Amino acid sequence: MTDPEELAAAVGREAALHARSLVRAAGQPFVEASGVDLLRLTRATLTADADVAGVVLLGGYRVVPRSA
């Protein structure tokens, strides 16, 4: 999961685009949104797919909204 804007702010726009494209190419569920939408969509993905065993924060804790 990631917030594309927060990720770009952390690592730069080009690096963020590259990282996001690599994750998408891996074929794993990948949630991209901002704010509470990021949390809502991540929860929905976890609920809908029992094979998902965990969450990777692309960009670290910086991408997680401060309030939900």
C-alpha positions as CSV (number, residue, x, y, z in Angstrom):
1,M,0.0,0.0,0.0
2,T,1.1,3.5,-0.6
3,D,0.1,7.1,-0.9
4,P,1.6,8.1,-4.3
5,E,2.1,11.7,-3.2
6,E,3.7,10.9,0.1
7,L,5.9,8.4,-1.6
8,A,7.0,10.9,-4.2
9,A,7.7,13.5,-1.4
10,A,9.9,10.9,0.4
11,V,12.0,9.5,-2.5
12,G,11.3,11.8,-5.5
13,R,8.8,11.5,-8.3
14,E,10.9,9.3,-10.7
15,A,11.9,6.8,-8.0
16,A,8.3,6.6,-6.8
17,L,7.0,5.9,-10.3
18,H,9.7,3.2,-10.7
19,A,8.9,1.5,-7.4
20,R,5.2,1.5,-8.0
21,S,5.6,0.0,-11.5
22,L,7.8,-2.8,-10.0
23,V,5.2,-3.6,-7.4
24,R,2.4,-3.7,-10.0
25,A,4.5,-5.9,-12.3
26,A,4.9,-8.4,-9.5
27,G,1.2,-9.1,-9.7
28,Q,0.4,-8.8,-6.1
29,P,-2.6,-6.8,-4.8
30,F,-1.5,-3.2,-4.6
31,V,-3.5,-0.4,-3.0
32,E,-2.7,3.2,-4.0
33,A,-4.8,6.1,-2.5
34,S,-4.5,8.9,-0.1
35,G,-5.8,9.7,3.4
36,V,-8.6,7.6,4.8
37,D,-9.2,6.1,1.3
38,L,-5.9,4.3,1.6
39,L,-6.9,2.7,4.8
40,R,-10.4,1.9,3.6
41,L,-9.2,0.3,0.4
42,T,-6.4,-1.7,2.2
43,R,-9.0,-3.1,4.7
44,A,-11.2,-4.0,1.8
45,T,-8.4,-5.8,0.0
46,L,-7.4,-7.7,3.2
47,T,-11.0,-8.7,3.8
48,A,-11.7,-9.8,0.2
49,D,-8.6,-11.9,-0.3
50,A,-7.8,-14.5,2.3
51,D,-4.5,-15.3,0.6
52,V,-3.1,-11.9,1.6
53,A,-0.9,-12.5,4.6
54,G,0.3,-9.0,5.4
55,V,0.9,-5.5,4.2
56,V,4.0,-3.8,2.9
57,L,4.2,0.0,3.4
58,L,5.8,1.3,0.2
59,G,7.4,4.5,1.6
60,G,7.3,3.4,5.3
61,Y,5.1,4.8,7.9
62,R,5.1,8.1,6.2
63,V,2.4,6.9,3.8
64,V,0.0,6.0,6.5
65,P,-2.6,8.7,7.3
66,R,-2.3,10.3,10.7
67,S,-6.0,10.0,11.4
68,A,-8.7,7.6,10.2
